[in-house]
């Protein structure tokens, strides 16, 4: 039988103490993570005359008069919960209710065009449920349920979600939108007279509506590596550029020129995000400063 001397015994006890302390530290770390981590809740927004919309959301520790609501709009993957999860590390300590609606492919196949038009610009049949004001409707329910006093909300959209956000700014007429982010949009609705959805031909927007869109704080972000060629069969999209990176720059330059032409102040900004491709998590991290800076 092997015996342990005084020195070996002391080392053994010392090592056991270290192991015990490490286990305790690890245990407290787990507790800390558990208590600080935000939960994701799931609910259903019910319209009387439209299909239901599944909603994922996360609450701050306490809702007060300063609490802001941020909508996170998914892309063509329609993985609303995953989009919200990408934001959770960014909003842990923020006084923010993050809301990610899911527009199902069956009920809202053309959500990026507010389910009002198809991708080729053709108006959808009468009775097709549009979502021109859906965020405002959900905002009212969230505000009522959690006693939110802030009368403004913000929007972030990536890919198809960015297309949704741009058209929502144009057609919702909602003055409660405080800030918005368009990240890696597939293509854009220009303010000139190209055929909708590539432009506003056939769409009646008066000067006051255009001024409202221009004075909203909007950030247009495009990933430096989002250079895959797509929309090969859509002439209107290809005319904006060969990929999302080029189309973003083309749109913003056109927007600035249009604002100068009509002599309207423009509060939009444009930025290329370095070392990021068509990736929501990467774009969300880049957009966090703008969309969360004062929360």
WOHU-V444192 format. One record per residue. N is the residue number from 0. RES is the residue in three letters. PSI is psi as a letter, one per 20 degrees, with the letter a starting at -180 (* if undefined). BURIAL is b if it has 16 or more other ideal C-beta (glycine too) atoms within 10 Angstrom, else e. D_CENTER is the distance of its C-alpha to the mean C-alpha in Angstrom with 2 decimals. Layout:
# WOHU-V444192
((N RES PSI BURIAL D_CENTER) (N RES PSI BURIAL D_CENTER))
This chain:
# WOHU-V444192
((0 UNK p e 66.93) (1 UNK p e 64.93) (2 UNK q e 65.14) (3 UNK p e 62.72) (4 UNK r e 64.30) (5 UNK g e 63.37) (6 UNK g e 61.17) (7 UNK h e 59.40) (8 UNK g e 59.01) (9 UNK g e 57.48) (10 UNK h e 55.00) (11 UNK g e 54.12) (12 UNK g e 53.54) (13 UNK g e 51.52) (14 UNK h e 49.31) (15 UNK h e 48.94) (16 UNK g e 47.87) (17 UNK g e 45.26) (18 UNK g e 43.94) (19 UNK g e 43.96) (20 UNK g e 42.15) (21 UNK g e 39.50) (22 UNK g e 39.05) (23 UNK g e 38.80) (24 UNK g e 36.28) (25 UNK h e 34.23) (26 UNK g e 34.59) (27 UNK h e 33.39) (28 UNK g e 30.44) (29 UNK g e 29.49) (30 UNK g e 30.00) (31 UNK g e 27.88) (32 UNK h e 24.97) (33 UNK g e 25.48) (34 UNK h e 25.59) (35 UNK h e 22.70) (36 UNK p e 20.18) (37 UNK q b 17.70) (38 UNK q e 18.16) (39 UNK p e 15.87) (40 UNK q e 17.28) (41 UNK p e 17.32) (42 UNK r e 18.45) (43 UNK p e 19.00) (44 UNK p b 18.43) (45 UNK p e 21.66) (46 UNK q e 22.55) (47 UNK h e 26.26) (48 UNK j e 26.13) (49 UNK r b 23.04) (50 UNK q e 21.97) (51 UNK q e 20.31) (52 UNK p b 16.61) (53 UNK p b 15.94) (54 UNK p b 13.62) (55 UNK p b 12.76) (56 UNK q b 12.54) (57 UNK p b 13.84) (58 UNK q b 16.23) (59 UNK r b 17.69) (60 UNK h e 21.41) (61 UNK p e 22.38) (62 UNK p b 20.99) (63 UNK a e 22.77) (64 UNK h e 22.95) (65 UNK i e 20.40) (66 UNK p b 17.60) (67 UNK q b 14.23) (68 UNK p b 11.71) (69 UNK p b 7.95) (70 UNK p b 6.08) (71 UNK o b 3.30) (72 UNK p b 4.48) (73 UNK r b 6.73) (74 UNK b b 9.13) (75 UNK h e 12.87) (76 UNK h e 13.47) (77 UNK k b 12.10) (78 UNK m e 11.89) (79 UNK g b 9.63) (80 UNK g e 11.66) (81 UNK h e 11.40) (82 UNK g b 7.65) (83 UNK g b 8.42) (84 UNK h b 11.49) (85 UNK h b 10.06) (86 UNK h b 8.91) (87 UNK g e 12.31) (88 UNK h e 14.47) (89 UNK i b 12.59) (90 UNK j b 12.93) (91 UNK g e 16.38) (92 UNK j e 18.28) (93 UNK q b 15.87) (94 UNK m b 16.86) (95 UNK p b 13.59) (96 UNK o b 12.84) (97 UNK p b 9.50) (98 UNK p b 9.21) (99 UNK n b 7.97) (100 UNK q b 10.21) (101 UNK o b 11.90) (102 UNK o b 13.51) (103 UNK q e 16.62) (104 UNK h e 18.31) (105 UNK g e 21.54) (106 UNK h b 20.53) (107 UNK m b 17.77) (108 UNK h e 18.58) (109 UNK l b 17.45) (110 UNK h b 14.17) (111 UNK i b 12.81) (112 UNK k b 15.85) (113 UNK k b 15.46) (114 UNK k b 18.24) (115 UNK h b 20.68) (116 UNK q b 21.57) (117 UNK r e 21.86) (118 UNK h b 20.77) (119 UNK j e 24.29) (120 UNK i b 24.06) (121 UNK p e 26.38) (122 UNK p e 25.95) (123 UNK q b 25.55) (124 UNK q e 28.58) (125 UNK p e 29.30) (126 UNK i e 28.00) (127 UNK p e 24.78) (128 UNK o e 22.17) (129 UNK r b 19.67) (130 UNK l b 16.42) (131 UNK h b 16.81) (132 UNK k e 16.46) (133 UNK h b 14.74) (134 UNK h b 12.15) (135 UNK h b 15.17) (136 UNK g e 17.23) (137 UNK h b 15.15) (138 UNK g b 14.84) (139 UNK h e 18.63) (140 UNK g e 19.24) (141 UNK g b 17.21) (142 UNK g b 18.96) (143 UNK g e 22.25) (144 UNK h e 22.07) (145 UNK j e 21.25) (146 UNK l e 23.02) (147 UNK p b 20.18) (148 UNK h e 21.98) (149 UNK p b 19.27) (150 UNK j e 19.03) (151 UNK q e 15.80) (152 UNK r b 12.11) (153 UNK r b 8.92) (154 UNK p b 5.72) (155 UNK p b 2.63) (156 UNK p b 3.34) (157 UNK p b 5.79) (158 UNK d b 9.40) (159 UNK h b 10.26) (160 UNK h b 6.83) (161 UNK h b 7.45) (162 UNK g b 10.83) (163 UNK g b 9.97) (164 UNK g b 8.42) (165 UNK g b 11.58) (166 UNK h b 13.88) (167 UNK h b 12.66) (168 UNK h b 13.52) (169 UNK g b 16.78) (170 UNK i b 17.90) (171 UNK h b 16.77) (172 UNK k b 19.05) (173 UNK o b 17.23) (174 UNK i e 18.39) (175 UNK i b 16.53) (176 UNK o b 13.28) (177 UNK g b 13.71) (178 UNK q b 11.09) (179 UNK q b 8.33) (180 UNK p b 6.88) (181 UNK o b 7.75) (182 UNK p b 7.98) (183 UNK l b 10.92) (184 UNK q b 11.39) (185 UNK g b 14.45) (186 UNK r b 16.31) (187 UNK q b 16.34) (188 UNK o b 18.27) (189 UNK q b 20.79) (190 UNK i b 22.50) (191 UNK a e 25.88) (192 UNK k e 27.83) (193 UNK r b 26.71) (194 UNK p e 26.48) (195 UNK p b 23.31) (196 UNK j b 20.61) (197 UNK h b 21.48) (198 UNK a b 22.84) (199 UNK j b 23.78) (200 UNK p e 27.27) (201 UNK i e 28.25) (202 UNK p e 25.47) (203 UNK o e 26.87) (204 UNK p e 24.90) (205 UNK r e 27.20) (206 UNK h e 27.24) (207 UNK h e 25.89) (208 UNK g e 22.74) (209 UNK g b 22.27) (210 UNK h e 23.01) (211 UNK g b 20.37) (212 UNK g b 17.67) (213 UNK h b 19.30) (214 UNK i e 19.67) (215 UNK p b 16.05) (216 UNK o e 14.63) (217 UNK p b 12.27) (218 UNK p b 11.59) (219 UNK o b 11.86) (220 UNK p b 11.68) (221 UNK p b 13.56) (222 UNK p b 14.85) (223 UNK h e 18.60) (224 UNK j b 19.38) (225 UNK m b 17.31) (226 UNK j e 20.69) (227 UNK p e 21.38) (228 UNK p e 23.07) (229 UNK a b 21.77) (230 UNK l b 22.25) (231 UNK h e 25.97) (232 UNK j e 27.07) (233 UNK o b 25.07) (234 UNK g e 27.18) (235 UNK h b 24.83) (236 UNK g b 22.01) (237 UNK h b 24.64) (238 UNK h e 26.03) (239 UNK i b 22.92) (240 UNK r b 23.53) (241 UNK i e 24.16) (242 UNK r b 20.75) (243 UNK h b 17.14) (244 UNK g b 18.32) (245 UNK g e 21.15) (246 UNK h b 19.38) (247 UNK g b 16.86) (248 UNK g b 19.94) (249 UNK g b 21.92) (250 UNK g b 19.52) (251 UNK g b 19.17) (252 UNK h e 22.95) (253 UNK h b 23.58) (254 UNK g b 21.45) (255 UNK g e 23.42) (256 UNK g e 26.63) (257 UNK g b 25.95) (258 UNK h b 25.24) (259 UNK h e 28.50) (260 UNK g e 30.32) (261 UNK j e 29.55) (262 UNK l e 29.86) (263 UNK p e 26.61) (264 UNK q e 24.85) (265 UNK p b 21.45) (266 UNK j e 18.98) (267 UNK q b 16.51) (268 UNK q e 16.44) (269 UNK p b 16.22) (270 UNK p e 16.23) (271 UNK p e 17.00) (272 UNK o b 15.78) (273 UNK q e 18.93) (274 UNK k e 19.58) (275 UNK p b 16.20) (276 UNK c b 16.09) (277 UNK m b 13.79) (278 UNK o b 12.18) (279 UNK g b 8.67) (280 UNK g b 10.36) (281 UNK g b 12.08) (282 UNK h b 9.43) (283 UNK g b 7.50) (284 UNK g b 11.11) (285 UNK h b 11.86) (286 UNK i b 9.20) (287 UNK h b 10.23) (288 UNK g e 13.40) (289 UNK g b 12.24) (290 UNK h b 9.63) (291 UNK j b 11.93) (292 UNK h e 15.25) (293 UNK j e 17.20) (294 UNK * e 16.36))
